[in-house]
């Protein structure tokens, strides 16, 4: 059984393209970056901690007699080495989007797969470059009213209205949305889950 350690509807939708059946076990962890922690190290640590927390929770509920595999992911928007989290207010959102306006930034998405006993842990990090056009303060205020940026790292969603700010992207579109499909399929194969082969048995 595959368990997605996330409550994100975007990750659920993307994973459903690869795997027909999976369960969801959200992981509640402290997402505070460590002092001087690099962005890549942070997102990988977050994915690992989410996967481990979900496996512990699942173990307590179901017991040790399971062959469950846990998938976790974390996405951060990074500009000038600074991690932009989720905005808590319009002012917070305005500050982030002004910082991203008219320039490029990185979107770093990590993956972690592990088995229930945490004996086998595999991680990967995917970095994409996103270039924004100039954004006006009026656009930022109107965008905030749509509520789309409120639960998004960097205060925008590339799969939604936020796409109007994106001039170009170099890297993985699905990783920017929240789950890099190519890399996820590669890691799932390491755990014996082969997306297209599974579908061929339907």
DRENZA-775764 format. One line per 3 residues: number of its first residue (from 0); for each residue x, y, z of C-alpha. Coordinates in steps of 0.02 Angstrom, whole numbers, plus 50000, padded with zeros to 5 digits. Example, Ala and Ser with C-alpha at 12.3 -4.5 7.8 and 13.67 -1.06 7.14 Angstrom:
2
0) 50615 49775 50390  50684 49947 50357 $
END
This chain:
202
0) 50000 50000 50000  50062 50174 49955  50028 50313 50081 $
3) 50039 50497 50032  50101 50597 50181  50013 50756 50129 $
6) 49844 50842 50137  49883 50943 49980  49747 50921 49848 $
9) 49877 50964 49715  49993 50822 49767  49846 50703 49778 $
12) 49791 50748 49601  49966 50730 49530  50000 50564 49617 $
15) 49835 50495 49551  49909 50511 49376  50041 50383 49425 $
18) 49955 50269 49550  49775 50212 49547  49757 50171 49731 $
21) 49839 50253 49881  49792 50316 50053  49821 50487 50129 $
24) 49903 50512 50298  49943 50696 50328  50097 50728 50433 $
27) 50100 50869 50559  50280 50926 50588  50375 51081 50638 $
30) 50422 51166 50474  50538 51297 50548  50704 51306 50453 $
33) 50860 51275 50557  50985 51415 50582  51092 51438 50425 $
36) 51007 51287 50344  51022 51290 50155  50860 51284 50055 $
39) 50897 51115 49974  50941 51037 50142  50783 51110 50218 $
42) 50661 51043 50088  50739 50869 50093  50734 50868 50283 $
45) 50550 50920 50279  50505 50777 50159  50600 50650 50265 $
48) 50519 50710 50426  50346 50707 50346  50372 50528 50282 $
51) 50437 50469 50452  50297 50555 50548  50166 50476 50435 $
54) 50244 50304 50452  50247 50317 50641  50065 50373 50645 $
57) 50014 50234 50526  50111 50105 50628  50017 50157 50785 $
60) 49849 50142 50697  49875 49983 50594  50020 49894 50677 $
63) 50183 49825 50611  50104 49696 50495  50100 49803 50340 $
66) 50205 49827 50183  50158 50011 50170  50269 50134 50076 $
69) 50262 50319 50120  50283 50463 49998  50314 50640 50058 $
72) 50361 50800 49969  50401 50979 50011  50409 51133 49901 $
75) 50497 51298 49936  50511 51457 49834  50686 51528 49850 $
78) 50751 51699 49798  50927 51761 49837  50950 51607 49947 $
81) 50800 51657 50054  50655 51535 50078  50483 51611 50050 $
84) 50350 51520 50150  50161 51539 50143  50095 51717 50166 $
87) 50000 51757 50325  49926 51923 50265  49906 52036 50115 $
90) 50060 52132 50170  50158 51969 50179  50096 51920 50006 $
93) 50136 52092 49935  50313 52082 50005  50342 51911 49926 $
96) 50269 51952 49755  50362 52118 49746  50520 52021 49778 $
99) 50481 51898 49638  50418 52030 49515  50517 52051 49354 $
102) 50650 51921 49394  50684 51737 49411  50678 51628 49565 $
105) 50701 51446 49609  50567 51322 49657  50645 51177 49752 $
108) 50539 51021 49776  50598 50870 49873  50538 50691 49878 $
111) 50556 50556 50009  50499 50376 50000  50519 50256 50144 $
114) 50450 50091 50204  50356 50069 50368  50512 50017 50465 $
117) 50610 50164 50390  50746 50041 50340  50740 50098 50159 $
120) 50736 50286 50134  50760 50368 49964  50762 50555 49931 $
123) 50777 50671 49783  50778 50858 49755  50715 50946 49597 $
126) 50760 51128 49560  50664 51231 49432  50692 51411 49377 $
129) 50537 51521 49359  50542 51694 49278  50407 51820 49325 $
132) 50352 51973 49229  50330 52138 49320  50180 52133 49438 $
135) 50085 52289 49492  50021 52323 49668  49843 52323 49601 $
138) 49868 52149 49530  49941 52088 49694  49790 52155 49792 $
141) 49666 52080 49670  49759 51914 49668  49753 51906 49858 $
144) 49563 51926 49853  49550 51764 49752  49622 51672 49905 $
147) 49734 51570 49788  49900 51632 49859  49853 51607 50041 $
150) 49912 51426 50057  50050 51431 49927  50238 51444 49954 $
153) 50297 51608 49880  50117 51670 49877  50070 51603 49706 $
156) 50003 51448 49621  50074 51412 49448  49930 51292 49410 $
159) 49802 51429 49440  49782 51615 49409  49962 51640 49465 $
162) 50015 51573 49296  49981 51746 49221  50138 51808 49310 $
165) 50250 51670 49238  50348 51723 49085  50445 51560 49074 $
168) 50495 51404 49170  50651 51298 49156  50635 51130 49241 $
171) 50488 51026 49299  50315 51104 49292  50240 50966 49401 $
174) 50377 50998 49531  50328 51181 49539  50147 51128 49566 $
177) 50204 51014 49707  50254 50839 49648  50384 50804 49512 $
180) 50305 50661 49415  50460 50597 49325  50563 50586 49484 $
183) 50417 50517 49584  50393 50376 49459  50580 50337 49468 $
186) 50578 50325 49658  50417 50224 49661  50500 50097 49545 $
189) 50637 50074 49676  50500 50016 49795  50421 49900 49667 $
192) 50282 50017 49612  50286 50035 49423  50155 50161 49367 $
195) 50122 50108 49187  50139 49922 49225  50011 49940 49366 $
198) 49890 50023 49245  49913 49884 49117  49836 49760 49240 $
201) 49672 49855 49257 $
END
